[in-house]
Structure formats: structure tokens, C-alpha cells
Amino acid sequence: MQNHEDLAGLLSNVALGLARLKGMNQTAPLEGSSFTLQFDEWDWEVGVGIYGLLRHAEAAGDKALIASIADWYGWQIERGLPPRQVNSTSPMLALSILIDHVERPDWEALVKDWAQWLVTDLARTEDDGFQHVVKERMNDAELWDDTLFMTCLFLARAGQRFGRPEWIEEALYQFLIHARYLSDPVTGLWYHGWTFNGRHNFAKAFWARGNSWITVAIPELFDLIDAIPPSTAKFLTSVLGAQVATLERLQHPDGMFSTLLDDKSSPLEASATAGIAYGVLRGIDLGLIDPGYRTMADKAFAAVAVRIDDEGIVTEVSDGTPMGHDLDFYRRIPNAPAPYGQALVMLLIGEMMAGTSSPAPSLGAASAS
């Protein structure tokens, strides 16, 4: 399914699936005939979802969808935002792009204030890494691969948007320090986490969705800012290339990836598969990796496409995953309908459509059919 009409229909269906999500593992009927976001909580799950949705809206020139996204932000900000931490920063990435489309000086002020807070007030680890603080716990002295997507892409984008090179420099440093402690020099894969308390990588898990955050985040970083210093760009390109080369070898024949990448008996995971495929395609488009990896992405897309149900929900998506201290922990994570699963698939479909001549479909007045 790679012609434009089929891709457009699939994208619309997955977007409607996102609209049906009211919470993690909680769906609700669609409200009215227009696209309306119902997700109740401001945190990383919906932050990823809205980023995927906004990127589609920009590509389609869908002003109604952009207005719907703005309505969600207005609702959330008016009711009061949760305490600031790594995961609650995730929705700020889309907001830092949305302010290009709406006249909201108060939202611009929020973006600037939040970015400065990251630089000055977010807890740090040894070597000045962003500590992966979340709503449930401080995660003292811990670096997680999730942080680069959830926090550092926003910081880089805010620095670009407001002409603050020190914010961009900080974001780039975080990519480098996380790579130092989380990327495995033997395989090129990334461990889920590192702790300075004992100096180890926990279960030494090559967790699939964690790796997909990296496959996505590095190309997105190159796209979000105008210029990366040549030595840093060369390093990050090398890191991405090493990871993708191993991912290609670990892909199942049908195109899927397992939740533990190097254990093919572990459960298959659709959000990671979509994220990896999207990151590969973006990397090819930006000249970061070899075009020969396109076959890998095409196989992954085909595998994910058959895991979208009639309601537009992406299936075989594992629930939010805290740090595991043994590998069985990752094997036991249940599946759940999740906005990040919807978003990573939407990003992938949108990238598949990028090479077609027809415009992306408008969702602002999407029907429930």
C-alpha cells in the first residue's frame, strides 16, 4: 500500500484513531464532525502525538487542523499545566512550532520561559547531563535515551525560533553526553538508561522504542536548526549510521522489530518499528544515511500498516516503559492504545507520502467513517 490515495486514507484513519484517545488505554467516541483532540493529560504521550499531528497539518496546509491543535493547547494552558520535568516538556516541542501559525504572545513567552528553565533549573547529573526527572520520580543521577526527543528537540527548536544560540548549544551538548553513556560502541545500539549511582546501564536493554527515539531525534535535530557545527554533525551522523546498520540486521523478515532488539523472541512492537522507519527515511532525505536503507523502511511500513485496526488504532504498541532492572521487565510490558503509537505511524505515513506529487489530505473536517 504505497500509492498516494491508499496512504492518504490510512493517514486519515490513524489520525482519527488519535482523536478517539481520551487517555492511555482509554478511547471515547468522536465529538462532532470536525477533528477534536480529547486527550486529557499534558505529558509525553500526547506530546509526541501532537508533534506528529502538527507536522502533518503543516505539510497539508490544513488550517482547520492547526486551529484544532491550538484549541487543545488553549484548553490545557487555561486549566493549568503540571509541574515541569522531562516528560511534561514533550508537548512544548509542538507548541514551539505552533506559535508560527497563531498570534499568541503569551504562548511565545511560555516557550521562552520553559526553555530557560531547562537550562537553569532542570536537575543535572554528573557531567552536566539532563537528569530524567518525571512526574513519578526524580531518577537521581540517571540519563535515559527518551530525554533527547522529549526535551532536547524542544530546546533546540526554541533556540532557533528566538535566536538563542546558547539554548541550541545546550541541546547539542545533551545529544553528545547522552551518546557517551548510552550508545554501545560495539553494536551502535542505545541502552535505555545509565546511572551514575553504580555507573552501569541497568539491564543493558537495547529497548526498541528507546532506540527509535534516537533514530527519529537525530534527523529531526538536523531539520529543526539551521546549522550544526561540522564536528558535531559528523559525530551524530556516525552515531546514527552505526545504529541503523545494526537495526537492519535485527529486523524480522516481515519488517517488524522486537521490543528487545537483540532478542527476536521478545514481543513485536509497532511504535518502535514505525519510529525506526520514519527516522531512516528522514535520515535518507537529509543525506545522513545511505539510500539503500529505504528497503528496510519499506518493509517496516508494510508490517505496521497491517497492524492498524478499523478504528484507526495502531495495535501491538507497548505501554509507557520505565527503567527496567532486568530484561524480563521489558518482555512483560503490556500493549495499550497510545498517542505516541499513533503519532509515530502518522510521521511514517507522511514521510512515505512526501515523494508523491499529490498534496497531503486535510483532516480538519474529517469524518468518523
C-alpha positions in Angstrom: 0.0 0.0 0.0 2.2 2.8 -1.3 0.1 4.8 -3.8 -1.0 8.2 -2.7 -4.7 7.5 -2.3 -4.1 4.5 -0.1 -1.6 6.3 2.0 -3.9 9.3 2.4 -6.8 7.1 3.6 -4.5 5.3 6.0 -3.2 8.5 7.4 -6.7 9.9 7.9 -7.7 6.7 9.7 -4.8 6.8 12.1 -5.4 10.5 12.8 -9.0 9.7 13.7 -7.7 6.9 16.0 -5.6 9.6 17.8 -8.7 11.7 18.1 -10.5 8.8 19.8 -7.9 8.6 22.6 -9.0 10.3 25.8 -6.2 8.8 27.9 -3.7 5.9 27.9 -5.7 2.7 27.0 -8.9 4.8 27.0 -10.9 5.6 23.9 -14.0 7.7 23.5 -16.5 8.4 20.7 -15.5 11.2 18.3 -17.1 14.6 19.1 -18.9 16.2 16.2 -17.8 16.2 12.6 -14.5 18.1 13.0 -11.2 16.8 14.3 -11.0 17.4 18.0 -8.3 16.2 20.4 -9.7 14.7 23.5 -6.6 13.5 25.3 -6.9 14.8 28.9 -3.3 14.8 30.3 -0.4 17.1 29.4 2.6 14.7 29.3 5.0 12.9 26.9 2.4 10.5 25.4 0.3 13.3 23.9 3.3 15.5 23.3 4.6 13.0 20.8 1.1 12.6 19.3 0.6 16.3 18.8 4.0 16.7 17.2 3.1 14.1 14.6 -0.3 15.7 14.1 1.1 19.2 13.7 3.8 18.1 11.2 1.0 16.6 9.1 -1.1 19.7 9.4 1.8 21.8 8.2 2.5 19.5 5.2 -1.1 19.6 4.2 -1.6 23.3 4.8 -4.6 22.2 7.0 -5.6 25.4 8.8 -8.6 23.8 10.4 -6.4 21.1 11.9 -3.9 23.7 13.2 -6.8 25.5 14.8 -7.9 22.3 16.4 -4.5 21.7 17.8 -4.4 25.3 19.1 -7.8 24.7 20.8 -6.2 21.8 22.7 -3.3 23.9 23.8 -5.6 26.7 24.9 -7.7 24.3 26.9 -4.7 22.8 28.6 -2.9 26.0 29.4 -6.0 27.7 30.7 -6.7 24.8 33.1 -3.1 25.0 34.4 -0.1 23.0 33.4 1.6 20.3 35.5 5.0 20.7 37.2 7.9 21.0 34.8 10.0 17.9 34.2 11.4 16.0 31.2 8.2 14.3 30.1 6.0 17.3 30.6 8.3 19.2 28.3 7.3 17.0 25.4 4.2 19.0 24.4 6.4 22.1 24.2 8.0 20.9 21.0 4.8 21.2 19.0 3.9 24.4 20.8 7.2 26.0 19.8 6.2 25.3 16.1 2.5 26.1 16.6 3.4 29.7 17.6 4.5 30.3 13.9 0.8 29.8 13.0 -1.1 31.6 15.7 -0.7 35.1 17.2 -0.3 34.3 20.9 2.4 36.3 22.6 1.6 34.6 25.9 2.4 31.2 24.3 5.7 32.6 23.0 6.5 33.8 26.5 5.7 30.4 27.8 8.0 28.7 25.3 10.9 31.1 26.2 10.4 30.7 29.9 10.2 26.9 29.7 13.4 26.7 27.6 15.3 28.9 30.0 14.0 26.7 32.9 15.5 23.7 31.3 18.9 25.3 31.0 19.0 26.8 34.5 16.7 24.7 36.7 16.3 21.1 35.5 18.2 18.7 37.7 21.6 17.6 36.3 23.7 14.5 36.6 27.5 14.2 36.7 29.0 15.6 33.5 26.1 18.1 33.4 23.6 15.7 31.7 19.8 16.4 31.9 18.6 14.1 34.7 15.5 12.2 33.5 13.1 13.7 36.0 9.5 12.6 35.6 6.2 13.0 37.5 6.6 9.7 39.3 10.2 10.1 40.5 13.4 12.1 40.3 15.5 9.3 38.8 18.5 10.6 40.7 21.8 10.6 38.6 20.1 8.9 35.6 20.3 9.5 31.9 17.6 8.0 29.6 17.5 7.9 25.9 13.9 9.2 25.9 15.2 12.6 27.1 16.6 13.6 23.7 13.2 13.5 22.0 11.1 14.7 24.9 13.2 17.7 25.9 16.3 18.4 23.8 14.5 18.8 20.4 12.3 21.4 22.0 15.3 23.3 23.5 17.0 23.3 20.1 13.8 24.5 18.3 13.2 27.2 20.9 16.8 28.4 20.4 16.3 28.5 16.7 13.0 30.3 16.9 14.1 33.0 19.3 17.8 33.4 18.2 19.2 31.9 21.4 22.4 30.1 20.4 23.1 29.1 24.0 19.9 27.0 24.0 21.0 25.3 20.8 24.5 24.7 22.2 23.0 23.1 25.3 20.7 20.8 23.3 23.7 19.7 21.2 25.7 19.0 24.3 23.0 16.8 25.7 23.0 14.8 22.5 26.7 14.3 22.9 26.7 13.4 26.6 23.8 11.0 26.2 25.6 9.3 23.3 28.7 9.0 25.5 26.9 7.0 28.2 24.0 5.3 26.3 25.3 4.3 22.8 27.1 1.0 22.7 30.3 1.2 20.6 30.2 -2.5 19.7 26.7 -2.6 18.2 25.8 1.1 17.7 22.5 0.4 19.5 21.5 2.5 22.5 20.9 1.3 26.1 17.7 2.5 27.7 19.5 4.2 30.6 22.6 4.9 32.5 23.1 5.7 36.2 26.0 7.4 37.9 25.0 5.6 41.1 27.0 2.5 40.5 27.9 3.5 36.9 26.1 1.0 34.9 23.4 0.6 32.1 20.8 -1.1 34.3 19.6 -4.2 32.5 21.7 -3.4 29.4 18.5 -3.4 27.5 18.5 -2.5 23.8 14.9 -1.4 24.1 13.3 -0.9 20.7 11.2 2.3 21.3 14.1 3.9 23.1 16.3 3.2 20.1 13.6 4.6 17.8 13.6 7.9 19.8 17.3 8.2 18.7 16.6 7.2 15.1 14.0 9.9 15.0 15.7 12.6 17.1 18.9 12.9 15.3 17.4 13.6 11.8 14.8 15.9 13.5 17.6 17.8 15.2 19.2 18.5 11.8 15.9 19.7 10.4 14.9 21.9 13.3 18.0 24.1 13.4 19.8 25.9 10.6 23.4 24.8 11.4 25.1 22.2 13.5 28.9 22.6 14.0 30.7 20.4 11.5 32.4 18.2 14.0 29.1 17.6 16.0 27.2 17.0 12.8 29.9 14.4 11.7 29.7 12.7 15.1 25.9 12.5 15.2 25.8 11.2 11.6 28.3 8.5 12.5 26.2 7.5 15.6 23.0 7.3 13.5 24.7 5.3 10.8 26.1 2.8 13.2 22.7 2.3 14.8 20.9 1.9 11.6 23.4 -0.7 10.2 22.7 -2.9 13.2 19.0 -2.3 13.2 18.8 -3.6 9.6 20.4 -6.8 10.7 18.0 -7.2 13.6 14.8 -6.6 11.6 12.4 -9.5 11.3 11.7 -10.9 7.8 8.2 -9.4 7.9 9.6 -5.9 8.7 8.9 -5.7 12.4 11.3 -5.2 15.3 11.1 -6.9 18.7 10.8 -4.8 21.9 14.3 -6.1 22.9 16.0 -5.6 19.6 18.6 -8.4 20.0 16.0 -10.9 21.3 13.7 -11.8 18.5 11.6 -14.0 20.8 10.6 -10.8 22.7 7.2 -9.2 21.7 6.9 -7.4 18.4 6.5 -3.6 18.9 4.7 -1.4 16.3 5.6 2.1 17.6 9.3 1.3 17.6 9.0 -0.2 14.1 7.3 2.9 12.8 9.7 5.3 14.5 12.7 3.5 13.2 11.3 3.5 9.7 10.5 7.2 9.9 13.9 8.1 11.2 15.5 6.1 8.4 13.5 7.9 5.7 14.3 11.3 7.3 17.9 10.4 7.5 18.0 9.4 3.8 16.2 12.6 2.8 18.7 14.7 4.8 21.7 12.9 3.4 22.7 11.4 6.8 22.5 7.7 5.8 22.7 5.6 2.7 19.6 5.5 0.4 20.0 1.7 0.4 18.2 1.6 3.8 15.0 2.6 2.0 14.2 -1.2 1.7 14.4 -1.6 5.4 11.9 1.3 5.9 9.5 0.0 3.3 9.4 -3.4 5.0 8.7 -1.8 8.3 5.9 0.3 6.9 4.2 -2.7 5.4 4.4 -4.5 8.7 3.0 -1.6 10.6 0.2 -0.9 8.1 -1.4 -4.3 8.8 -1.5 -3.5 12.5 -3.9 -0.6 12.2 -7.4 -1.7 13.1 -10.7 -0.5 11.6 -11.0 2.3 14.3 -7.6 3.7 13.2 -5.9 2.4 16.4 -2.3 1.2 16.0 -2.0 -2.2 17.7 0.9 -4.0 19.3 2.1 -0.8 20.9 3.7 -1.3 24.3 2.7 0.8 27.2 4.9 3.5 28.7 8.0 1.8 29.9 10.0 3.0 33.0 13.6 1.8 33.5 13.9 -2.0 33.8 16.4 -3.7 36.0 16.2 -7.0 34.2 15.3 -7.9 30.6 12.1 -9.8 31.6 10.7 -6.5 32.7 10.6 -5.3 29.0 9.1 -8.6 27.9 6.2 -8.2 30.3 5.1 -4.7 29.3 1.5 -4.9 28.1 0.2 -3.3 24.9 -2.1 -0.3 25.0 -3.7 2.2 22.6 -1.3 5.2 22.9 -1.0 8.6 21.2 2.7 8.1 20.6 2.0 4.9 18.6 -0.5 6.9 16.5 2.0 9.7 16.1 5.0 7.7 15.0 2.8 5.9 12.5 1.5 9.2 11.2 5.0 10.6 10.8 6.0 7.5 8.9 2.9 7.6 6.6 3.5 11.3 6.0 7.1 10.7 5.1 6.0 7.9 2.7 3.7 10.4 1.0 6.4 13.1 0.7 7.7 11.6 -2.6 4.2 11.7 -4.2 3.0 14.6 -6.3 -0.4 14.9 -4.7 -1.0 17.1 -1.6 -1.4 15.5 1.9 -5.0 15.1 3.0 -6.8 17.6 5.1 -8.1 16.3 8.4 -9.6 19.5 9.9 -13.2 18.4 9.0 -12.5 14.6 9.0 -15.5 12.4 9.3 -15.7 9.3 11.5 -16.3 6.9 8.6 
